[in-house]
Each structure stands twice: as structure tokens, then as C-alpha cells.
Amino acid sequence: MEWHVTDAQSLAIIDAQIGDHVFSPAEYEIVRRVIYATADFEYQSLIRFSERALQAGAAALAARAAIVVDVPMVQTGIAYDVQNTFANPVYCSIEALTRPQPEKTRAAWGIETLAKQYPEGIFIVGQAQTALTALVDLIEAEEIQPALIIATPVGLMDVEDAKKRLQDSLVPNITIDSSKGNAVVAAAIADGLIDLAWQAYGQNRNG
């Protein structure tokens, strides 16, 4: 994202309020992006990074892996950063061309269809818990091996079980350890990761 003076001032306030923390520098950059986007400091204790999640995600971005999102709000939220860095192709499950499936939501069927086309892609689920469940089912069936899954859908029923199954898998993931979450949080995590990856890999592309 483009930073302005007011952004820096807001981030300074976040830094002062959080103080000492246990995050790595890269993880902390993600955490502060989410707090900046939501004005909710509780997220500093809710974001969960699996082992090597950021490294795997950054490498996949640099390799121009496809990015699959569940809803247009996430797609819109990451569009600027993606277009101005690695220019990865971005696909939205809601907009995927699929035949209607009465037993599945549009988001779930769309993300399942796209996952089979891009089994090693980056998946961002910010809203549709059914989409996350569909992805976890495919992972457990060994049909896909995503580079990274960012999962922050709000939910009061099955979403916590799906996130626990994801955390138990070998797939790198970033999740919210709570029923709260939304597409704004998912986009903030993704934008932070894209900027970090560009700092690590971007110079080689411009050189």
C-alpha cells in the first residue's frame, strides 16, 4: 500500500500501545497492518502463524503463484498491491464459472473448482466459512497442496473446526484464533505479506 504521514502516525500509535511483543519482525508487520485496518488491538493475541507460513507465502508470490480468494471484497482489497508488485493472477470463487450445485454454496463450489485448477496456489478466505471447509476437505483428501492459506472467516458454527483442521495439516497457514474475523482482516494480512515479499524478492526483478 502507499503510505502517507497519517499512516505513519497511526502505526506509531499502534507501536506505542503494543510495546514489547513476541512476534518476529515479519509477523509483527502483519499484526500491525491488521490492527491498523480494524482499529482492534485484540487481534494481536488472535493471529496465528504456522511454521514457515510467511516464508512459504512470500516464495509463492515471487514465483507468481495464482491467488484464489473467496469474495470480491478480498480481491479488491489486495488488487493494488498485487498489480504493483508481482502481478500474480487473482481469481475469485464467487465469480468462477461453475454449474450450480444444490448441496454446496457458490463460494464453496467456486473455490473447490479453482483449487483443482491451481492446487499449489495461495488461498485467501475472508468471509465464506463453507469455502474454507471445502479447501480443508481437499487438503485432507490430498487433492491439493496449497502454498499458503489465509483464513479469517467469521463464524459461529463449523468455522472453528475447519480452522483447527487446517492448523493440524502440513499446509502453511495464517488464521484467527477466534470466531471473529472478516474480509478486511484477510486483505490486511495479504497486503502485509505482499509488501514483505516485495522487499525480499522485488529488487531481483527490477535489477
Backbone hydrogen bonds, N-H to C=O, Kabsch-Sander energy under -0.5 kcal/mol:
donor,donor_aa,acceptor,acceptor_aa,energy
8,A,4,H,-2.0
9,Q,5,V,-2.3
10,S,6,T,-2.3
11,L,7,D,-2.6
12,A,8,A,-2.1
13,I,9,Q,-1.8
14,I,10,S,-2.1
15,D,11,L,-2.7
16,A,12,A,-2.2
17,Q,13,I,-2.2
18,I,14,I,-2.5
19,G,15,D,-2.5
28,Y,24,S,-2.9
29,E,25,P,-1.7
30,I,26,A,-1.5
31,V,27,E,-2.4
32,R,28,Y,-2.8
33,R,29,E,-1.5
34,V,30,I,-2.1
35,I,31,V,-2.3
36,Y,32,R,-2.4
37,A,33,R,-2.2
38,T,34,V,-1.7
39,A,35,I,-3.1
41,F,39,A,-0.6
43,Y,40,D,-1.2
44,Q,41,F,-1.6
45,S,42,E,-1.9
46,L,43,Y,-1.2
47,I,43,Y,-1.8
48,R,175,T,-3.0
50,S,48,R,-0.5
50,S,173,N,-2.7
53,A,50,S,-1.9
56,A,52,R,-2.6
57,G,53,A,-2.3
58,A,54,L,-2.6
59,A,55,Q,-2.3
60,A,56,A,-2.1
61,L,57,G,-2.3
62,A,58,A,-2.4
63,A,59,A,-1.5
64,R,61,L,-1.7
65,A,60,A,-2.6
67,I,89,P,-2.8
68,V,66,A,-0.5
68,V,122,I,-3.2
69,V,91,Y,-3.0
70,D,124,I,-1.5
74,V,71,V,-0.9
75,Q,71,V,-1.5
76,T,72,P,-3.0
77,G,73,M,-2.0
78,I,74,V,-1.6
79,A,75,Q,-1.0
80,Y,76,T,-0.5
82,V,78,I,-2.5
83,Q,79,A,-2.6
84,N,80,Y,-1.7
85,T,82,V,-1.3
87,A,82,V,-2.6
91,Y,67,I,-2.9
93,S,69,V,-2.9
94,I,70,D,-0.7
95,E,92,C,-0.7
96,A,93,S,-1.0
98,T,96,A,-0.9
104,K,101,Q,-2.0
109,W,105,T,-2.5
110,G,106,R,-2.3
111,I,107,A,-2.5
112,E,108,A,-2.0
113,T,109,W,-2.2
114,L,110,G,-2.4
115,A,111,I,-2.4
116,K,112,E,-1.6
117,Q,113,T,-0.9
118,Y,114,L,-2.3
121,G,118,Y,-1.9
122,I,66,A,-2.8
123,F,148,L,-2.7
124,I,68,V,-2.8
125,V,123,F,-0.5
125,V,150,I,-3.3
126,G,124,I,-0.7
129,Q,127,Q,-0.9
131,A,128,A,-0.6
132,L,128,A,-1.4
133,T,129,Q,-2.1
134,A,130,T,-2.0
135,L,131,A,-2.0
136,V,132,L,-2.5
137,D,133,T,-2.3
138,L,134,A,-1.8
139,I,135,L,-2.3
140,E,136,V,-2.6
141,A,137,D,-1.5
142,E,139,I,-1.7
143,E,138,L,-2.7
144,I,138,L,-0.9
145,Q,119,P,-1.5
147,A,121,G,-2.0
148,L,121,G,-1.0
149,I,172,P,-1.7
150,I,123,F,-3.0
151,A,149,I,-0.6
151,A,174,I,-2.6
152,T,125,V,-3.0
155,G,179,S,-1.8
162,A,158,D,-2.1
163,K,159,V,-2.5
164,K,160,E,-2.2
165,R,161,D,-2.3
166,L,162,A,-2.2
167,Q,163,K,-2.8
168,D,164,K,-1.7
169,S,165,R,-0.7
169,S,166,L,-1.1
174,I,149,I,-2.2
175,T,48,R,-2.2
176,I,151,A,-0.9
177,D,46,L,-3.5
177,D,175,T,-0.5
178,S,176,I,-2.1
186,A,182,N,-1.9
187,A,183,A,-2.5
188,A,184,V,-2.1
189,I,185,V,-2.3
190,A,186,A,-2.4
191,D,187,A,-2.9
192,G,188,A,-2.2
193,L,189,I,-2.3
194,I,190,A,-2.7
195,D,191,D,-2.3
196,L,192,G,-2.3
197,A,193,L,-2.7
198,W,194,I,-2.3
199,Q,195,D,-1.9
200,A,196,L,-1.7
201,Y,197,A,-3.0
202,G,198,W,-2.2
204,N,201,Y,-0.7
205,R,201,Y,-0.8
205,R,202,G,-0.7
206,N,202,G,-1.6
207,G,203,Q,-1.4
